[in-house]
Structures are given as structure tokens and as C-alpha cells.
Amino acid sequence: MHIDLPKKLYYSIGELSKAFGVKNSLIRFWDKEFDILKPKKNAKGNRKFTKEDVKNLKLIYNLVKEQGYTLDGAKTYLKSSKGKTLNNFEIIAKLESIKDKLMKIKSQI
């Protein structure tokens, strides 16, 4: 899944919900359920997600929405394969990004 976000230090929950095509409440729920998500909160309590949080959200989205894991199954999977899963997922994300760029170039030809 390729997410098109501007390059920023922090992303709001609204920006991420639009990028992922889900409701804000789902991202809030995942924030409470998964320990790997650690968004910063400002004085008002608004969540500000870093690039690392976005990577983790992509991973959670992939496991739950695309591969069909239950929440407990996704938590177990993340705990059992800590760094290995992130590395594989990052490689897949980079390949998808390259594919997306090549498709854009192909359409321009």
C-alpha cells in the first residue's frame, strides 16, 4: 500500500485517516490497542504522528485490513517477529513505491 503524504515531522490524525481511507476513530482505537504506536500529544491532547508511527500504522493496516489478521493475531505477530517484520515490510513498501513511480513514467510516455 502506497500512502501519499507530504514530508513533515508530524502528521495529524485527520491527515492519516484520509491517507489510509479509514475513520479517525479506527486510528485512535489502534493507538490504544497497539504498543508500537506512540504518537506525541500536544497540550490539547491532539495526537501528532511521526514518520515511525506512520510506518507502524502501515504495518498494522496491512496485517488487519489486507491480510485479515484479528487484532489479537496482529499483536501476537508483531511481538513474535519484532524487527524482522518491519524490515520485510519496509522492503515491500520501497518496491511498491518504485513500482508506482515506474507506472507514472510509463503513463507519461
Secondary structure by P-SEA (a helix, b strand, c coil): cbbbbcccccccaaaaaaaacccaaaaaaaaaccccbbbbbcccbbbbbcaaaaaaaaaaaaacccccccaaaaaaaaaacaaaaaaaaaaaaaaaaaaaaaaaaaaac
